[in-house]
Amino acid sequence: MASSASENSCEPKRKIQIYSTPTDVISTFWKDRYERDAKKYWDIFYKRHENRFFKDRHYLDKEWGRYFSVHVGDQPDSSDASTTGTISRKVVVLEVGCGAGNTIFPLISTFPNVFMYACDFSPRAINLVKAHKDYKEDRVHAFVCDATVDDLTAEIPTASVDIVTLIFVLSAVSPEKMSQVLQNIRHVLKPNGHVLLRDYAIGDLAQERFTSKEQKISDNFYVRGDGTRAFYFSEEALTSLFRRNGFTSEKIEVHHKRVENRSRGLVMDRRWIQGEFCFNDGIIPLHLDVQKNKEEYRRYKVPFCNDYEQTGLCKPSEECNDGVEVDLSESIGMILGDVPAANEVIDILIGDEAFTLKCLSKEYQHTCKATGFVLWESALMLAPLLAANLDIVAEKTVLELGCGSAGICSMVAAKVSHLVVATDGDPAVLDLLNENIKSNARHLTSSKLVSERLEWGNSEHVNAIRSLNTCGFDVIIGTDVMYVADAIIPFFETAKALISPVEIGKQKAALILCHIIRQVDEGYILAAASQCGFHLEDKWPSDTDGNAHKSLIGSWFSNDICKLQVSQSALRIMYFQA
């Protein structure tokens, strides 16, 4: 591939990127992972931001005060929020997805008659609520609960809640599970109780930004850079969702506000949807009527389109531009796709050595194109194996392909190797790698470890690396580099061009790969390796479990590392020779 380009200088060189080409939706692997680990991503969110991210929602009094300031004999839908002459009765409110308490504490401060149940599936968020200075058990009961799975009646008496608030919460739930949340809510709501909702609306700037990236999970459903998710509702979709689950829509409206950011010279259109829904115990949920449910579901799936007449959506209200608090969770930086700084410092103990590494927090792995800034699981597995089996690299020349900014395997190898060359194709990643090498210099012999830029399949880069070691490399390492099909052949071609053809004693030079099987299956990897002149000598886990520790790779695992083996069971190791 690279040679054909050099023979014909008129043809532009093909550039290989180790991240995938744009597709309409993310892969099934990541879609399942976002769903499975949703709680973990939100817990990481609150670990990072604590209670500093969202503003307290003081607009609730203005928007829905009549529901909370209910007096004896009044109806909750009374238009007069200042009814006097009678004593306010107790109003029981459930906040689903309470986060750090930005709804809870403004409400109990404004309305002394309100008692609040508050739940969130992030344990860290609930801890933040309970640590708040205004948290009192006679006013608030906060508990961990995944409303898509856990039964709310385990914490709340049946039919005891007057009002349920859903503030930018339902959008974080997979569309397939939204009905489960509403059915769960029905169990604790009183007859004629209300659900008050504010959430993201179709056409919001954040959604338009998502459509230009590889962050789409399904129609109107996207993943953010930190692994949390957001769904964008239309009036019709939201009305249909609640109707299908036994609620009547009393008021629903899309709001629009134009936000200016003078420092960036930007004008941004923000849209959100607000609704009030009543639970009527006499309404049979449409999910129990199969035929009606099919009709409703067809109407529920409304395509994203800027033409509101074409989609049948109502145009967003623009009457409330002045004095309306936007309260949308994405910051301007998140919406505009600012690349987060690789400033997380982590300490890792490899063998008896402690390494301090600066890298990009793993919460940004999902959408950050520069994958080399993240310290991946495969490097964290292979590095201890090398440290425990230094004979793999002792007195040998070692090349790491796609080492990333951490370069932990190269650093471990540099303790005993004759020469280690750590390579990556991203200059910015190499800058951070050099910073990490410098900060861990006490473990290294500087002359033994060098970093160089290497794009796979780039003949100029390959020749530059070859000039550092004209005899070729005895061991080539690659961790988490087997996940984009277009990059695999160039990877193996590059490895073949740089591996040593000379046997070291009785052992041939080796190519060692450690990775998680993602978008490229094992068969494709093996076929590409064979095409480029490599044959598989061993792999772990082996096809026959009984022979796992009798194999070459199996012999690397000591009793201590067996614990690591179990915890990282999704990882694969392949041992090739040319």
Disulfide bonds with the S-S distance in Angstrom:
none
